[in-house]
Amino acid sequence: MVTTTTAVAAVRPPLRPPRRPRATPPPPPPARHPPPPPPSPPTASRSAAWPSPRWCSAIT
């Protein structure tokens, strides 16, 4: 009878895999948040480049 109990325990492990699918969906949403912040810094650097006349002279 002890062998039958071990067989049942082996069947339970396979049921745990289904939990992995749920972990996959959450990652995508968090990744979307990081992208938005980066756009802000670039705009600040561009505004600083406009006021500097040195860039124009360098292009010519």
N, C-alpha and C positions, 0 to 999 in steps of 0.2 A: 504493500500500500504506500510505502514511502516513495517508491519510484513514481507513482501517479502524481503525487504532490509536486515533485520536481518538474514534471512535464507541464503542469499548470503554470508554474512560475515562469517557464520559458515562453509561454504564450503571452504573458502580460507585457514583457519588454516591447514587442512589436507595436503595442497600442501607444507607446510614447512618441514614436515618429510623427504622428498627426499634429503634435504640438509645434513642430518646426515650421510648418506652413504659416502659422499665425505670426511667427517672429519675422518672416520675410516682409509682409505688408507694412509694418511699422517703420522700418528703415527708410523707405522712399519719402514719406512725409517730412521727417527731420532733415533730409538732404535738401529739400526745397527751401527751408528757412535760411541756411547759410548763403546761398546765391544772392538773395536780395541785399544783404548788407554790403557786399563787395561793390555793387554799382555806385553807392554813395561816395566812397573814397575817390574813384576815378574823376568824378565831376569836380571835386575840390582841386585836384591836381591840374585839370584842364584850365580852370578859371585863373590859376596862378600863372600859367604859361601865357595867357593872352596879354595881361598887363605888361609882361616883360618884353620890351622892344628888341632885346638882344636876339630873340628867336628869329625875328624878321630879317635882321642883318645877316644871320648865319645862313638863312635859306638863299638869299641873293648871292 
